[in-house]
Amino acid sequence: MGYSPDFVKKMEEIVTDIRNDQKDFPIKVVAAFDDACMSCPHRGKTKCEANEDSNEHVLSMDGKVIEHLGLEKNKSYQKSFLVSLTAAKVRSDDLDYLCEGCSWLSYGVCKEGIDLLRKKEVNS
């Protein structure tokens, strides 16, 4: 479902680090290009260029998630805190709003991931 082999590789690295319970590190919350975007073939110099509306769409999703979780833009939080906060505040059905229009939403993997995260956090 990735945009390119480089993007898929970068996403795998990010997901692996986030799922690793032995690793904790700061994550800066941004509504702009993030680490995943740096490997995306649609990244322009200053904005997403997948299509005419893509940059606004990505920024909208970033803003919705930041607001939903009650985070501050450009502030760093520990990964462990963000994972726990996500498990506490995000339900799989929330993704219908938070990720509205995302091409990956229809695959269901993100909803499955949220459900697994919530189960894991409840059992820890």
C-alpha positions, 0 to 999 in steps of 0.5 A, spaced: 500 500 500 506 504 499 507 509 494 514 507 493 519 502 496 523 507 499 516 510 503 515 502 505 521 501 508 521 508 512 514 506 514 516 499 516 522 502 520 517 507 524 512 502 525 517 497 528 520 503 533 513 505 535 511 497 536 518 496 540 516 496 547 524 497 549 525 503 546 522 510 548 524 516 545 521 523 543 517 525 538 515 532 535 508 533 533 508 537 527 502 539 522 507 539 516 512 534 513 514 528 518 519 523 517 515 518 513 514 524 508 521 525 507 521 518 503 514 519 499 515 520 492 509 525 492 513 530 497 515 537 493 519 542 496 514 545 501 508 541 500 505 534 498 504 534 491 500 527 490 494 531 487 491 538 487 488 537 494 493 533 497 497 538 502 490 541 505 488 534 506 494 531 509 494 538 514 487 537 515 488 530 518 494 532 522 490 537 525 484 533 527 489 528 530 493 533 534 486 536 536 483 529 538 489 527 542 489 534 546 497 535 543 501 541 542 504 542 535 511 543 535 512 540 542 515 533 543 512 527 547 515 521 549 513 515 545 510 511 550 506 517 552 503 518 545 502 510 545 498 510 551 494 516 550 492 514 543 490 507 546 486 511 551 483 516 546 482 513 539 477 508 538 477 504 531 471 508 529 474 515 530 478 513 524 472 514 520 473 522 522 480 523 523 482 519 517 477 521 512 479 521 505 485 517 506 486 512 501 489 507 506 482 507 510 478 502 506 483 497 507 482 496 515 489 495 517 489 502 521 482 500 525 485 493 526 492 496 529 488 501 534 484 495 536 490 491 537 493 497 541 487 498 545 487 491 547 495 491 549 494 497 553 488 494 557 492 488 558 499 491 560 
